């Protein structure tokens, strides 16, 4: 299948949306079954932000544009549209009593924009971790290890191998 056809008709229909719907159904079913059959203390689900909880379009394939909300103390505040299927997974994890932790490689200077974006669309989170270093390829890996010392990671949702 040509890559352009994969994205065609997004966000309402098409192959990409079918895959998102399938992934959402599988993830929610897994979390529900886990909750019903296992007694896991301190369960936690981790989420990435860009191309996961919210859509960006760095290659301009889909025509998604961020909305600029202005400037706050020299920090740009921008909003990207939510990914409904992934947001649904986060909401179900929260409903099931699991911690929802957001880990993003975005620099900590965009924390206000990130939290504003999550709050604007009702995306649940218990903690948000940002990258304090530029281009640190091991940021998420090390942070995940530290989080795993406090919680039982039952699901990690992201769009790249380091997620």
N, C-alpha and C positions, 0 to 999 in steps of 0.2 A: 504494500500500500504506500503510495506516495505520501511523504510527510505532510504536505499541504492539505491533503484530503483528511488526514488524521484530525487536524484542528478545525476543519470546515464545520460550520454551523454552531461552533461554540459561541456562547455558553449554554444554549438551550437544548441542543441535540448533537448527534454525530458520534463518531467512534471515541473521541476523547472523553466526552460526557458519559458514554456507555461504560468506559473503563473506570471513570471516577465513581459512578453509581455502583459498579461491581465491587470496587475496593471498599467503598463505604459500607456496603452490606456485609462483606466478609469481616471487616474490622469490628463493626458493631456486634455482629453475631458472636465473634470471638470474645469480646469483652463481656457480653451478657453470659455466655457459657462459663467463662472463667469465674465470674462473680457467683454464679449458681453452684458450681461444682468444687471450687477451691476456696480455702480460707487463707488468702494471701494477706499478710500484714503490710500495711503502708504501700498499697499498689499505686503505681504512677505511670502516666502516659506522657511521653515527650513529643513535642511538635516543633517543627521548623516554621518559619514565617513565610518568607518569599517563595512563591511557586508552590506553597503548601496551604497554610491557613488563608493567605491572600494571594491574588494573582498579580504578577508583574509581567512585563513583556519586553525583556531586554533586547530581543532580536526583532521586535516589532512584527511578529508573525500574525498576531491576533488583533492588533489595534487597541490594546489595553493601554490606557494612559493613567498615570497617577493624578490625583486631584491635589493641587497645592492649596493648603488652607492658610498659608501665611507664614509669618516668622514669629518665633517666640524666643526672646532673649538671644537673638542671633542664630537660632536653630530653626531650619526649615521644618515645617510640619506638613507632611504629605500623607495621603490616604490612598490605599489600593483596594480594589473590590475584593470581597470575601470569596473564598472557594466553598460554596455551600455544603458539598459532600464532606469535606474535611472538617469544617466547622461542626457539622452534625456529629462526627465522631468525638470531637472534643466535648460537646454538650452531653453526649451519652456517657462518656467517661466520668464527667462531673456528676451526672445524675446517679451513677452507680457508686458514688463516693470515692472515686479515685482522684488522686492529685493530678492536676494538669499543669505541666511545666513547659514553658516556651524557651527554646534555645535558638538564638539567631546569630549568624556571623556578622550581622549589621554592627557597625561601630557604636559604642556606648553614647556617642553624640546624637544618635537618632533614637534614643530611648523614648523621649516624649512623643515623637511621631509614631513609634511602634505601639506604645500603650494607648495612644489616642485612637489609632486604627483598630486595635483589638476591642476597645471599649465602645467605639462608635457602632460596631456591628454585633455587639453582644457575644463576642468570642471569649469563653471562659478561660481563666488562667489563675494559678495560685502563685506562680513565680515567673519572672521573665529574666533571662540571662542574656547579656549582650557581650560582644567581643571587645575586650579592652585593648587588644593589640591589632595592628594592621596586618591583614593577610596571614593570620596564624592558622596554618592547616591542621594543627592538632588541638585547636581550641575546643571543638565540640567533643572530641574523643576524651580528652582529659576531664572536661566538665561532666560528661556522662558517667565516668568512673566515680567521681566524687558524689554525684547524685545517687548512684547505685549503692553507696555506703549508707545512705539514709532511707532509701525507698527501694521497693521491688519494681523494677522496670518491666512492665507487662506488654508495652507496645511503644514503638518509636515510629513516628510518621514524618517523612521528609522526602525531598526530591533528589537527593544526591547521595552517593556512597558514604560520605562522612556523617550523614544523618543517621 
